[in-house]
């Protein structure tokens, strides 16, 4: 950015002058207006994109928090499932014990049957008669048989029935509990997977919007730079017209043209039109006024009379040296544009800019001819 002291000449902002003999009206008002409209349009697009980015980031934050909750819910469901697995294993062991008890009671019933019927028949018909028959006749039949058994035999049959009922209940409870825990864990896992997928998608959306915002920011800056450049060139053209009408000097032409190159990059050994080094810029500036200079500070220093610093005119060349007492060490040159300011191409990585002439390495000035 250029920093001018208060009251600096308007000519220090000129950026597109040609030689007095040519007609250069500069960018039209319509071109300047269109460039400024482009800046406004791109700025609006950038604002919309930034708003969308803020919304997307907020949604991403919410989804991330939701994922954390669902992940923890899944972790909890897996803990409960492991507990259910342990309970299921314990129930299986109890069920095995209950089945063993049923088998023992069956054997006791078989023994009773053998004693009662004199060893005839097998276990299943007798058990069927005692346990499985239904209806009124079945109940009467069982009552008749039980009436013949002793207290010990009745107790044996009761234990078998109890064992069968316990085994059935345990089997159903264990299966139901395990299935419910598996289903809950499955739902928790699906919710976690869906939430993680939503976060991944939102991250992609947010990243794309962020990249778009950065791209649009660069486009806005480019449009703003172009609009400013066009405005300066138009102002320069108008100022040039005034200078020509008032009899501008060759030095004015050189200084005004140099101001049209503001912002162009410094490149070693370059002499335009898009890049310059210090002596390349001064050579082209005086060339606009019809004066030919070499692309070298050594001969530019001797291209005209040396001028006292208190008698400087616009367009004079200012030289800087490592040793101010020895012009042979001159390493840099700029063009005086008035009010203690010069235009110069400073160094690699910098651009053509306006700067103060008052530096410790200033050697002197030359007025080319």
Residue pairs with C-beta under 8 A, 6 or more apart in sequence:
2 262
2 353
2 354
4 12
4 13
4 341
4 354
5 339
5 340
5 341
7 339
8 338
8 339
8 341
9 337
9 338
9 339
10 235
10 239
11 239
11 243
11 252
11 255
11 256
11 259
11 314
11 337
11 338
12 259
12 337
12 338
12 339
12 341
12 354
13 232
13 235
13 236
13 259
14 232
14 235
14 236
14 239
14 240
14 256
14 259
14 260
15 229
15 232
15 233
15 235
15 236
15 259
15 260
15 261
15 262
16 24
16 26
16 27
16 232
16 233
16 234
16 236
16 237
16 260
17 24
17 236
17 237
17 239
17 240
17 253
17 256
17 257
17 259
17 260
17 288
18 24
18 240
18 257
18 288
19 253
19 288
19 289
19 290
20 240
20 243
20 244
20 248
20 253
24 237
24 240
25 237
25 241
26 233
26 234
26 235
26 236
26 237
26 238
27 230
27 231
27 233
27 234
27 237
28 234
29 234
31 230
32 227
32 230
32 231
32 234
35 223
35 226
35 227
35 230
35 231
36 227
36 231
38 223
38 226
38 227
39 220
39 223
39 224
39 227
42 216
42 219
42 220
42 223
43 220
45 216
46 213
46 216
46 217
46 219
46 220
49 209
49 212
49 213
49 216
50 213
52 209
53 206
53 209
53 210
53 213
56 202
56 205
56 206
56 209
57 206
59 202
60 199
60 202
60 203
60 206
63 195
63 198
63 199
63 202
64 199
66 195
67 192
67 195
67 196
67 198
67 199
70 188
70 191
70 192
70 195
71 192
71 195
73 188
73 191
73 192
74 185
74 188
74 189
74 191
74 192
76 188
77 181
77 184
77 185
77 187
77 188
77 189
78 185
78 188
80 181
80 184
80 185
81 181
81 182
81 184
81 185
83 181
84 177
84 178
84 180
84 181
84 182
85 178
85 181
87 174
87 177
87 178
88 174
88 177
88 178
91 170
91 173
91 174
91 177
92 174
94 170
95 167
95 170
95 171
95 174
98 163
98 166
98 167
98 170
99 167
101 159
101 163
101 166
101 167
102 160
102 163
102 164
102 167
105 156
105 157
105 159
105 160
105 163
106 123
106 127
106 160
107 123
108 156
108 159
108 160
109 123
109 126
109 127
109 130
109 156
109 157
109 160
110 122
110 123
110 126
110 127
112 149
112 153
112 156
112 157
113 121
113 123
113 126
113 127
114 121
116 145
116 148
116 149
117 126
129 141
129 142
129 145
130 142
130 145
130 157
131 157
131 160
131 161
133 141
133 142
146 154
146 157
149 157
225 263
229 263
232 262
233 260
236 256
236 259
236 260
239 256
240 248
240 256
243 252
243 256
248 256
249 313
249 314
249 315
250 286
250 289
250 290
250 291
250 315
251 289
251 313
251 314
251 315
251 316
251 367
252 314
252 315
253 288
253 289
253 315
254 285
254 286
254 288
254 289
254 291
254 314
254 315
254 335
255 285
255 314
255 315
255 335
255 336
255 337
255 338
255 343
257 284
257 285
257 288
257 289
258 281
258 282
258 285
258 335
258 337
258 343
258 352
259 337
259 343
259 354
261 272
261 276
261 281
261 343
261 352
262 343
262 351
262 352
262 353
262 354
263 351
263 352
263 353
264 274
264 275
264 276
264 345
264 351
264 352
265 274
265 275
265 350
265 351
265 352
266 275
266 276
266 277
266 278
266 345
266 346
266 347
266 348
266 349
266 350
266 351
266 352
267 275
267 276
267 277
267 348
268 277
268 348
269 277
269 280
270 276
270 277
270 280
271 277
271 280
271 281
271 283
271 284
271 295
272 280
272 281
272 284
273 284
276 284
276 345
276 352
277 345
278 297
278 332
278 333
278 334
278 344
278 345
278 346
279 294
279 295
279 296
279 297
279 300
279 333
280 295
280 345
281 335
281 343
281 344
281 345
281 352
282 293
282 300
282 317
282 333
282 334
282 335
283 293
283 294
283 295
283 300
285 315
285 335
285 343
286 292
286 293
286 315
286 368
287 293
289 315
291 303
291 368
291 369
293 299
293 300
293 303
293 368
294 300
294 303
297 319
297 330
297 331
297 332
297 333
298 330
300 317
300 319
300 333
300 366
300 368
301 317
301 319
301 327
301 330
301 333
301 366
302 366
303 317
303 366
303 368
303 369
304 366
304 367
304 368
304 369
305 366
305 367
305 369
306 364
306 365
306 366
307 313
307 316
307 364
307 365
307 366
307 367
308 365
309 357
309 362
309 364
309 365
312 318
312 336
312 365
313 336
313 367
314 336
314 337
314 338
315 335
315 336
315 367
316 335
316 336
316 365
316 366
316 367
317 333
317 334
317 335
317 336
317 365
317 366
317 367
317 368
318 333
318 334
318 335
318 336
318 342
318 357
318 362
318 364
318 365
319 327
319 330
319 332
319 333
319 362
319 363
319 364
319 365
319 366
320 330
320 331
320 332
320 333
320 334
320 359
320 361
320 362
320 363
321 327
321 328
321 329
321 330
321 331
321 361
321 363
322 329
322 331
322 361
323 329
324 360
324 361
324 362
324 363
327 363
327 364
330 363
332 344
332 361
333 344
334 342
334 343
334 344
334 355
334 357
335 342
335 343
335 344
336 342
336 357
336 365
337 343
337 354
340 356
340 357
340 358
341 354
341 355
341 356
341 357
342 354
342 355
342 356
342 357
343 352
343 353
343 354
344 352
344 353
344 355
345 351
345 352
346 353
346 355
